[in-house]
């Protein structure tokens, strides 16, 4: 019998949130102009540092829609043109307005795990409630960026911005 490896709750939560972000990529449709045939991979851009930012680096090379996921670090809201998903770490919360301005009008799915992210204009906010990981989707922000969120994903979320 092999002994089970012990993991702490924080590590388990980080792995779960990493899987959520991976699935957000799989259940989002970018407009043709953002994902033309010349694109060889989807890019996940990570701004700042926190426990989830560290975990997201594990997604590098994982297939999303038949393409390997590239993972890039970004600084000071300077986003590469190849950025399809932007994760804003807790360390960057004071600069959130700069990141939201940098993504405005672009087909970039924005994700964070700090409070009021979705209410302040971000697209997907991860949070913990009653011991479970949940998420809020700001559907208005996603639609304004030309992104389509799969109804299956929407059915699992608290959806705001539908007006």
Backbone as CSV, one residue per row, in Angstrom:
resi,resn,N_x,N_y,N_z,CA_x,CA_y,CA_z,C_x,C_y,C_z
1,UNK,0.845,-1.175,0.000,0.000,0.000,0.000,0.897,1.247,0.000
2,UNK,0.598,2.181,-0.889,1.373,3.407,-1.004,0.771,4.460,-0.095
3,UNK,1.610,5.131,0.727,1.046,6.177,1.583,0.591,7.374,0.753
4,UNK,-0.483,7.973,1.190,-1.001,9.162,0.497,-0.109,10.356,0.816
5,UNK,0.098,11.194,-0.189,0.850,12.410,0.027,-0.055,13.459,0.635
6,UNK,0.412,14.095,1.669,-0.382,15.137,2.314,-0.187,16.456,1.580
7,UNK,-1.272,17.150,1.333,-1.200,18.502,0.759,-2.017,19.403,1.650
8,UNK,-1.619,20.647,1.736,-2.405,21.557,2.555,-3.566,22.121,1.742
9,UNK,-4.522,22.690,2.444,-5.717,23.217,1.789,-5.426,24.321,0.800
10,UNK,-4.423,25.160,1.110,-4.087,26.268,0.207,-3.576,25.736,-1.123
11,UNK,-2.764,24.691,-1.082,-2.257,24.105,-2.329,-3.394,23.488,-3.128
12,UNK,-4.302,22.792,-2.459,-5.461,22.213,-3.144,-6.310,23.300,-3.795
13,UNK,-6.512,24.412,-3.084,-7.314,25.508,-3.630,-6.628,26.126,-4.843
14,UNK,-5.313,26.281,-4.786,-4.571,26.826,-5.926,-4.696,25.911,-7.138
15,UNK,-4.585,24.613,-6.923,-4.737,23.662,-8.035,-6.142,23.738,-8.622
16,UNK,-7.136,23.864,-7.772,-8.517,23.951,-8.245,-8.727,25.239,-9.048
17,UNK,-8.223,26.355,-8.547,-8.369,27.628,-9.263,-7.600,27.607,-10.585
18,UNK,-6.452,26.949,-10.596,-5.689,26.797,-11.843,-6.535,26.040,-12.869
19,UNK,-7.192,24.983,-12.419,-8.059,24.219,-13.314,-9.235,25.071,-13.797
20,UNK,-9.766,25.917,-12.931,-10.847,26.823,-13.335,-10.374,27.731,-14.465
21,UNK,-9.218,28.359,-14.306,-8.711,29.276,-15.330,-8.499,28.526,-16.643
22,UNK,-7.963,27.318,-16.573,-7.771,26.508,-17.772,-9.118,26.261,-18.472
23,UNK,-10.133,25.960,-17.689,-11.449,25.724,-18.275,-12.106,27.007,-18.771
24,UNK,-11.816,28.140,-18.136,-12.320,29.401,-18.668,-11.820,29.584,-20.105
25,UNK,-10.557,29.240,-20.338,-9.978,29.341,-21.692,-10.700,28.408,-22.653
26,UNK,-11.018,27.215,-22.191,-11.673,26.239,-23.051,-13.127,26.604,-23.368
27,UNK,-13.771,27.347,-22.456,-15.180,27.671,-22.629,-15.425,29.123,-23.040
28,UNK,-14.389,29.758,-23.575,-14.515,31.117,-24.093,-14.235,31.084,-25.586
29,UNK,-15.010,31.840,-26.329,-14.784,31.945,-27.779,-14.348,33.368,-28.092
30,UNK,-13.180,33.462,-28.709,-12.652,34.756,-29.106,-13.131,35.086,-30.512
31,UNK,-13.300,36.372,-30.826,-13.712,36.736,-32.185,-12.624,36.387,-33.181
32,UNK,-13.027,36.195,-34.435,-12.085,35.802,-35.482,-10.871,36.689,-35.579
33,UNK,-11.021,37.986,-35.358,-9.875,38.884,-35.478,-8.818,38.609,-34.418
34,UNK,-9.225,38.033,-33.281,-8.249,37.762,-32.226,-7.633,36.376,-32.379
35,UNK,-8.315,35.477,-33.042,-7.841,34.100,-33.151,-7.866,33.637,-34.606
36,UNK,-7.114,34.315,-35.467,-7.099,33.909,-36.866,-6.206,32.688,-37.060
37,UNK,-6.152,32.192,-38.252,-5.414,30.966,-38.532,-3.908,31.098,-38.304
38,UNK,-3.392,32.315,-38.286,-1.958,32.530,-38.097,-1.510,32.347,-36.641
39,UNK,-2.449,32.375,-35.694,-2.087,32.243,-34.291,-1.722,30.803,-33.996
40,UNK,-0.530,30.615,-33.441,-0.074,29.267,-33.140,-0.400,28.830,-31.725
41,UNK,-0.739,29.769,-30.862,-1.096,29.409,-29.491,-1.935,30.508,-28.858
42,UNK,-2.636,30.125,-27.826,-3.321,31.090,-26.976,-2.301,31.552,-25.944
43,UNK,-2.414,32.806,-25.515,-1.483,33.326,-24.520,-2.211,33.738,-23.252
44,UNK,-1.722,33.221,-22.145,-2.167,33.600,-20.814,-1.104,34.535,-20.262
45,UNK,-1.469,35.782,-20.038,-0.535,36.762,-19.489,-0.793,36.874,-17.993
46,UNK,0.278,36.893,-17.218,0.171,36.969,-15.765,0.791,38.273,-15.304
47,UNK,-0.015,39.082,-14.626,0.450,40.355,-14.081,0.578,40.228,-12.573
48,UNK,1.782,40.372,-12.055,2.008,40.342,-10.620,2.199,38.952,-10.062
49,UNK,2.122,38.902,-8.730,2.398,37.646,-8.038,1.383,37.392,-6.935
50,UNK,0.975,36.152,-6.846,0.222,35.613,-5.722,0.243,34.105,-5.883
51,UNK,-0.437,33.388,-5.002,-0.386,31.926,-5.062,-0.927,31.377,-6.383
52,UNK,-1.975,31.966,-6.920,-2.540,31.465,-8.176,-1.634,31.781,-9.358
53,UNK,-1.008,32.942,-9.362,-0.079,33.280,-10.448,1.001,32.217,-10.557
54,UNK,1.517,31.776,-9.418,2.534,30.716,-9.431,1.968,29.433,-10.032
55,UNK,0.748,29.080,-9.651,0.124,27.867,-10.157,-0.173,27.912,-11.644
56,UNK,-0.482,29.096,-12.168,-0.836,29.216,-13.583,0.329,28.907,-14.518
57,UNK,1.546,29.050,-14.045,2.709,28.717,-14.885,2.697,27.236,-15.265
58,UNK,2.033,26.402,-14.473,1.938,24.959,-14.773,1.117,24.682,-16.036
59,UNK,0.350,25.670,-16.481,-0.497,25.477,-17.665,0.261,25.633,-18.977
60,UNK,1.493,26.118,-18.918,2.275,26.336,-20.148,2.328,25.052,-20.983
61,UNK,1.928,25.200,-22.253,1.976,24.078,-23.186,0.747,23.190,-23.191
62,UNK,-0.134,23.346,-22.214,-1.352,22.536,-22.173,-2.238,22.904,-23.357
63,UNK,-2.873,21.937,-23.994,-3.691,22.255,-25.174,-5.012,22.929,-24.818
64,UNK,-5.329,23.985,-25.568,-6.625,24.656,-25.486,-7.090,24.834,-26.922
65,UNK,-8.197,24.177,-27.248,-8.742,24.260,-28.608,-7.696,23.859,-29.648
66,UNK,-6.928,22.826,-29.322,-5.939,22.292,-30.262,-4.652,23.082,-30.357
67,UNK,-4.492,24.079,-29.497,-3.300,24.917,-29.528,-2.645,24.919,-28.157
68,UNK,-1.299,24.927,-28.108,-0.632,24.966,-26.806,-0.791,26.336,-26.155
69,UNK,-1.012,26.328,-24.872,-1.170,27.573,-24.132,0.206,28.153,-23.803
70,UNK,0.453,29.374,-24.218,1.680,30.085,-23.861,1.396,30.873,-22.588
71,UNK,2.375,30.967,-21.718,2.224,31.723,-20.483,3.332,32.770,-20.435
72,UNK,2.925,34.030,-20.233,3.864,35.150,-20.258,3.682,36.030,-19.037
73,UNK,4.766,36.574,-18.529,4.684,37.565,-17.446,4.566,38.946,-18.067
74,UNK,3.731,39.797,-17.475,3.606,41.176,-17.938,3.824,42.108,-16.759
75,UNK,4.250,43.314,-17.061,4.517,44.309,-16.020,3.901,45.652,-16.402
76,UNK,3.407,46.352,-15.392,2.937,47.721,-15.534,1.924,47.916,-16.661
77,UNK,1.015,46.985,-16.808,-0.076,47.070,-17.782,0.410,47.208,-19.221
78,UNK,1.617,46.762,-19.499,2.104,46.717,-20.883,1.866,45.296,-21.397
79,UNK,0.806,45.148,-22.174,0.394,43.823,-22.611,0.880,43.540,-24.017
80,UNK,1.415,42.329,-24.249,1.782,41.976,-25.616,0.530,41.821,-26.478
81,UNK,0.685,42.032,-27.765,-0.453,41.913,-28.688,-1.008,40.494,-28.715
82,UNK,-0.218,39.525,-28.293,-0.641,38.130,-28.328,-1.445,37.713,-27.105
83,UNK,-1.677,38.602,-26.179,-2.364,38.262,-24.928,-3.844,37.973,-25.183
84,UNK,-4.302,36.772,-24.817,-5.710,36.408,-24.948,-6.420,36.365,-23.604
85,UNK,-5.670,36.035,-22.559,-6.199,35.965,-21.201,-5.233,36.744,-20.317
86,UNK,-5.765,37.578,-19.444,-4.932,38.320,-18.503,-5.359,37.959,-17.095
87,UNK,-4.438,37.374,-16.335,-4.676,37.134,-14.915,-4.008,38.265,-14.152
88,UNK,-4.789,38.993,-13.349,-4.277,40.086,-12.541,-4.151,39.577,-11.106
89,UNK,-2.917,39.413,-10.644,-2.662,38.903,-9.301,-2.988,39.952,-8.247
90,UNK,-3.153,39.497,-7.023,-3.495,40.383,-5.913,-2.488,41.511,-5.743
91,UNK,-1.213,41.260,-6.051,-0.191,42.300,-5.901,-0.444,43.489,-6.829
92,UNK,-1.234,43.298,-7.863,-1.513,44.349,-8.850,-2.856,45.038,-8.636
93,UNK,-3.551,44.696,-7.564,-4.871,45.287,-7.338,-4.850,46.818,-7.367
94,UNK,-3.844,47.487,-6.784,-3.846,48.955,-6.868,-3.751,49.485,-8.304
95,UNK,-3.202,48.701,-9.227,-3.060,49.119,-10.622,-4.191,48.602,-11.505
96,UNK,-5.251,48.055,-10.893,-6.347,47.491,-11.684,-6.885,48.466,-12.730
97,UNK,-7.115,49.745,-12.425,-7.613,50.648,-13.471,-6.687,50.707,-14.693
98,UNK,-5.376,50.638,-14.472,-4.429,50.649,-15.589,-4.584,49.396,-16.453
99,UNK,-4.750,48.235,-15.815,-4.911,46.984,-16.568,-6.231,46.978,-17.328
100,UNK,-7.282,47.472,-16.709,-8.575,47.500,-17.402,-8.543,48.471,-18.582
101,UNK,-7.839,49.589,-18.442,-7.677,50.516,-19.580,-6.876,49.840,-20.698
102,UNK,-5.845,49.091,-20.329,-4.992,48.431,-21.329,-5.742,47.357,-22.108
103,UNK,-6.781,46.777,-21.508,-7.534,45.716,-22.184,-8.799,46.222,-22.870
104,UNK,-9.193,47.446,-22.586,-10.439,47.999,-23.142,-10.423,47.920,-24.666
105,UNK,-11.496,47.397,-25.233,-11.621,47.311,-26.682,-10.847,46.164,-27.303
106,UNK,-10.226,45.331,-26.471,-9.476,44.187,-26.990,-10.131,42.894,-26.503
107,UNK,-9.972,41.853,-27.274,-10.543,40.552,-26.936,-9.618,39.814,-25.973
108,UNK,-9.557,40.319,-24.742,-8.711,39.736,-23.706,-9.603,39.390,-22.521
109,UNK,-9.660,38.125,-22.171,-10.424,37.656,-21.026,-9.652,38.008,-19.761
110,UNK,-10.251,38.788,-18.862,-9.571,39.202,-17.641,-10.071,38.380,-16.455
111,UNK,-9.128,37.950,-15.611,-9.434,37.075,-14.472,-8.633,37.559,-13.266
112,UNK,-9.237,37.506,-12.082,-8.543,37.821,-10.836,-9.249,37.095,-9.693
113,UNK,-8.604,37.145,-8.519,-9.218,36.513,-7.349,-9.305,37.470,-6.162
114,UNK,-9.421,38.759,-6.435,-9.622,39.697,-5.333,-11.003,40.329,-5.454
115,UNK,-11.526,40.770,-4.321,-12.883,41.295,-4.230,-13.145,42.496,-5.123
116,UNK,-14.343,42.574,-5.623,-14.870,43.654,-6.471,-14.257,43.689,-7.868
117,UNK,-13.483,42.696,-8.237,-12.864,42.689,-9.569,-13.930,42.746,-10.659
118,UNK,-14.929,41.865,-10.576,-15.973,41.836,-11.608,-16.825,43.103,-11.553
119,UNK,-17.156,43.578,-10.366,-17.965,44.795,-10.248,-17.214,46.004,-10.799
120,UNK,-15.883,45.990,-10.713,-15.074,47.115,-11.189,-14.738,47.037,-12.679
121,UNK,-15.231,46.007,-13.380,-15.041,45.922,-14.827,-14.248,44.734,-15.314
122,UNK,-13.720,43.918,-14.386,-13.061,42.674,-14.796,-14.099,41.668,-15.259
123,UNK,-13.662,40.602,-15.911,-14.625,39.655,-16.483,-14.937,38.456,-15.597
124,UNK,-13.899,37.840,-14.998,-14.155,36.675,-14.150,-13.405,36.842,-12.829
125,UNK,-14.158,36.783,-11.758,-13.609,36.904,-10.406,-13.792,35.586,-9.667
126,UNK,-12.701,35.002,-9.232,-12.736,33.798,-8.409,-12.862,34.203,-6.947
127,UNK,-13.659,33.463,-6.194,-13.790,33.738,-4.760,-14.151,32.454,-4.033
128,UNK,-14.059,32.512,-2.720,-14.364,31.345,-1.887,-15.620,31.654,-1.079
129,UNK,-16.549,30.689,-1.069,-17.780,30.853,-0.311,-18.165,29.505,0.282
130,UNK,-18.366,29.485,1.580,-18.750,28.254,2.286,-17.799,27.095,1.957
131,UNK,-16.516,27.405,1.916,-15.506,26.368,1.685,-15.376,25.912,0.243
132,UNK,-16.040,26.571,-0.673,-15.985,26.173,-2.088,-15.500,27.331,-2.945
133,UNK,-14.842,26.992,-4.037,-14.406,27.999,-4.990,-15.566,28.294,-5.930
134,UNK,-15.870,29.561,-6.068,-16.950,30.020,-6.935,-16.393,31.089,-7.868
135,UNK,-17.223,31.536,-8.801,-16.767,32.625,-9.667,-17.935,33.476,-10.132
136,UNK,-17.599,34.742,-10.360,-18.545,35.734,-10.871,-18.106,36.061,-12.284
137,UNK,-19.051,36.101,-13.212,-18.754,36.512,-14.584,-19.476,37.820,-14.866
138,UNK,-18.706,38.812,-15.272,-19.274,40.088,-15.715,-19.533,39.938,-17.214
139,UNK,-20.727,39.505,-17.539,-21.070,39.194,-18.924,-21.030,40.429,-19.817
140,UNK,-21.414,41.568,-19.286,-21.362,42.806,-20.063,-19.940,43.148,-20.473
141,UNK,-18.985,42.990,-19.563,-17.581,43.274,-19.876,-17.055,42.294,-20.925
142,UNK,-17.416,41.026,-20.798,-16.972,40.028,-21.774,-17.551,40.326,-23.156
143,UNK,-18.823,40.624,-23.215,-19.459,40.928,-24.503,-18.888,42.195,-25.132
144,UNK,-18.591,43.198,-24.298,-18.006,44.449,-24.814,-16.645,44.190,-25.467
145,UNK,-15.959,43.136,-25.015,-14.656,42.769,-25.587,-14.808,41.825,-26.776
146,UNK,-16.038,41.454,-27.118,-16.267,40.551,-28.238,-16.098,39.084,-27.894
147,UNK,-16.077,38.774,-26.603,-15.903,37.387,-26.169,-17.254,36.733,-25.931
148,UNK,-17.331,35.449,-26.237,-18.536,34.674,-25.962,-18.208,33.631,-24.915
149,UNK,-18.963,33.635,-23.833,-18.785,32.665,-22.760,-19.816,31.560,-22.961
150,UNK,-19.372,30.330,-22.962,-20.242,29.180,-23.157,-21.349,29.159,-22.093
151,UNK,-22.588,28.909,-22.498,-23.699,28.862,-21.539,-23.478,27.854,-20.406
152,UNK,-22.755,26.774,-20.668,-22.474,25.798,-19.606,-21.665,26.439,-18.484
153,UNK,-20.715,27.281,-18.845,-19.909,27.984,-17.854,-20.754,29.037,-17.128
154,UNK,-21.577,29.743,-17.870,-22.445,30.758,-17.272,-23.392,30.141,-16.246
155,UNK,-23.836,28.918,-16.489,-24.787,28.270,-15.571,-24.152,27.951,-14.221
156,UNK,-22.810,27.919,-14.166,-22.109,27.618,-12.911,-21.703,28.872,-12.150
157,UNK,-21.906,30.028,-12.744,-21.387,31.279,-12.199,-22.499,32.165,-11.644
158,UNK,-22.092,33.116,-10.837,-22.935,34.259,-10.518,-22.685,35.218,-11.685
159,UNK,-23.714,35.567,-12.421,-23.554,36.410,-13.613,-24.065,37.805,-13.304
160,UNK,-23.214,38.791,-13.611,-23.585,40.187,-13.455,-23.403,40.886,-14.810
161,UNK,-23.888,42.100,-14.911,-23.681,42.886,-16.128,-24.477,42.423,-17.329
162,UNK,-25.643,41.872,-17.088,-26.474,41.385,-18.200,-27.420,42.444,-18.744
163,UNK,-27.494,43.576,-18.098,-28.467,44.613,-18.456,-28.230,45.163,-19.833
